[in-house]
Amino acid sequence: MSTNQAKPAAMVTGGAQGIGRAIAERFIKDGMNVLIADCDEEAGRETAAELEEQGNAAAVACDVAAEPEVENAVAEAVNRFGRLDVLVCNAGITDSFGVPVTELALEQWRRVIDVNLTGCFLCARHGAPFLAKTLGCIINIASTRALQSEPHTEAYSASKGGVVALTHALAVSLGPKVRVNAISPGWIETAEWQKKSSRSAPQLSQQDHSQHPAGRVGVPGDVAALAAWLASSQAEFVTGQNFVTDGGMTRKMIYAE
């Protein structure tokens, strides 16, 4: 076995930007090989090139709603690294935000469900046989919107609620060889974690920060740190769980004054 194949390997969907990029970067720093699977080919190439300076990273184009592309991405990870230890299902879209349910087109609804929920299913379906060989794990990125909502977010909220339910279903079905957990981030500021052509400085007010019981808006590294722990042997007794990472916002009572 080569040195490369001896290292644990991860595939991160939507890993070129935002939370996915932070997770990929953390895994690289922790000594993993990482395949970034992202539909934005420009961002994927850019991020893989930057992370390659720190460790072994590569990118593949992948729309997680398309089964052949998911199958190809998983095969690419296994062929390149010789194994698959961690699968992070992070790819997601918010295309229907702000559209009233009476105006939400069925095509819009289906696209959000296909990417955010069916994408997790397809990744698990094709990744599970390889994860079972390494006693690996799946980490699904859900959202606090699976638990609470703002107006006009029906498709996204439903998709993320499905991810939470899919997580515990997979944990029962794939255990004990494969652990499956979810992370539900709250407000995570990702402006600085985009590809270079889209990167910007965060525009946050003191009120944005102070309304959080933790005292600040979240950053991608907050989610990446939790993902790193869930991927480690320290979490080997943890499966089927949803970890809310939101600075305490979902535990805060809010009344109009």
N, C-alpha and C positions, 0 to 999 in steps of 0.2 A: 504494500500500500504506500502511495506517495505521501509526502508531508502534507500536500494540499488536501488529499482525501482523508487524512487523519483528523483534520480540523472539522468541527461541526459546521453545518451549512444551513443557511436560512434563505427563504424566498419571501420577499415583502411586496405585496401588490400595492399599487399606488405609492411606490417607494421613492419616487423621484422628487417629490415636493412635500412640504408641510410635515405633518406628523409622521408619515411614512418615511420621509427622508431622515428625520431625527432617529427613528428606530433603526433604519439601515446603518446610519453612522454609529450609533451606540453598539450595535452588534459587531461592526468592524472593529471598533475599539476593544471590544471584549474578546477578540480573537476568532470571530466566525468568518467564513466565506459567505458572501451575500449576493444573491441575484435580485435585482430590481425589476419587477414586472410592471410596466406602466404604459398606458395608451398614448402618452405624450412622449414620442420618440426623442425629440430634442432635449427635453428635460431628463429623460432616462440616460441618454449618452453623456450629458453634462455632469449629472450627479455621479454616475459610475466612474467617470474620469477623475473627478475630484476625490472620491473615496478610494480609488485605486492607489492614491499616494499614501494612504494609511493602511491598506490591506488588500485582500483579494475581492474585488467587486466587479460585477458585470451587469448589463442591462438587456432586457428583451422586450419587444413591443407586445402588449397584451391588453385586449379588451376583455375584462373578466366575465362579461355577459355572453361571450362567444366561446362555447365549449372547446372547439379545436384550438383556439389560442391559449386557453388555460392548460389544456393537455400538453401543448408544445412548450409552454413556459416551465411546467413541472419537469418535463423531460430534459429541458435545457439545464435546469438546476442540477438534476441528478447526473446527467452526462458530463457536465463541467466539473462538478465537485465530488462526484462519486457517492453522494448520499444526500439525504434531506432530514434535518433535525427539527427545524422550526419553520412553520408556515404562518405568516402574518397576513390576515385578510383585512387590508386597510382601504383598498380602493372604494371610492364612493363619490356620488354626485349630489348636488343640491338644486338641480335644474328647475324644480317645481316650486321653490320657495316663493311665497307671496302670491301664488295663484289661488283664488278662492275655489273651494271644492266644486261649486256649480259651474266653474269655467275650466276646471282641470281636465285636459284632454286625456282620453284613455291611453293614447300613445305615450304621453308624458308620464302618467302613472306607471305604465308597464316598464318604461326605460329605467326609472328610478328603482323599481323593485328588482328588475333584471340585474342591474349593476350592484346595488347595495346588498341585496339578499341572495339572489340566485348566484351571484358571483362567489359568495362565501361557500355556498353549497357545492358549486363546481370545483372550487379549489380543494375543498375537503374530500370530495369524491376522488379526485385524481391524485391528491397528495397523500391520502391516508395509507395506502399500501407501503409507501416508502418511509413514512413516519413510523409505522409499526415496526419496521426493521431496526430503527435506531431508538425506539422507545421515546419518540419525540413529542412535540406538542403543536397545537394550533392556537393562535391568539387572534380572535376576531375583534375588530374595532367597531363598536356600536356607538352609542351617543346617549347623553342625558335626555335627549328628545324621545328616547324609548320610554321614558318615565314621566315626562311632563312636556307641555307644548306651548308654542306661540301660535297665533292665528295663521291659517293658510300654509300649514306644513304637513298636510295629511300623508302624502306619499313618502316623504322622508321619514316621518315619525313611525309610520307603519313598517317601513323597511327595517329600521333600526330595532323596533320591537321584535320583529321577526328574527333578527340576528341574535338577540338575547335568548329567545326561545330555541333557536337552532343550536346555540352554544351548549345548553344543558342536554339537549337531545343527542348531539354528537358525543358529548362526554360520556353518556351512558352507553351509547352504541359502540364507541371505539375504545373504551377503557377495557382492561387496564393498560394496554400497550400505548395508547395515545391520550394525552391529557388535552382538554379543550377548555379555554377560558375566554372571557370577553373583557374588554376595557371600554367604559363609557365616558369619554371626555366631555367636559363642559366647554366653557369659553377658552379656547386655546388660540393665542395670537400667532399666526403663521406667516405674516407679511415678509419677514426676513428669511423665510425658508422656501421661497419659490425659486424657479429658474431665474437666471440673471436678468433676462429681458422683462420679467414680471416682478422682480424683487423691489421692496419698498420699505421705508421705515414705519414702524407701528404708529398709529394715530390713536393714542389712548389717553383718557382723562383721568384725573385723580378719582373721580366718581366711579369710573369703570373698575378701578382697582379696589377702592374702599368698600364697594357693595359686596365683595366676596369675604366671607368669614376668614379666609386665609390671608386676606389683605392685598391680594394682587390677582390679575388675570393670569391664566396659565400660559406656559410656554411648551413647545413640542418636547423638550427634554423631560418634562414631568411625566409625559406618557411613555417616552422611551425608557425611562428608568424603571417604570412598573413592568413594561414589556420584557426588559432584561431580567428582572427578577422572576417573572412567570416562566421565562425560557430556561431558567437555571435549575440545578438540582435542589436548590433550597425550596423550590415550590413543588416538589415531586408528590406531595400529599394534597395538592390543590387542583381541583378540576370541577368543571360545571358551574363556575362562579362568574359573576359580573361585577367588575370593580369600577365603581364610580369615582372619577378623578376630575373634580369640578370646583375645588377650593371651598367646598361646603355649601354651594348654592342650592342644591336640591334639598337641603335640610333647613333652609331659612324660610321662616314665615314672612310673607310680604303683604302688608295691608295698606290700602290707600289712606292717606291722612287728610 
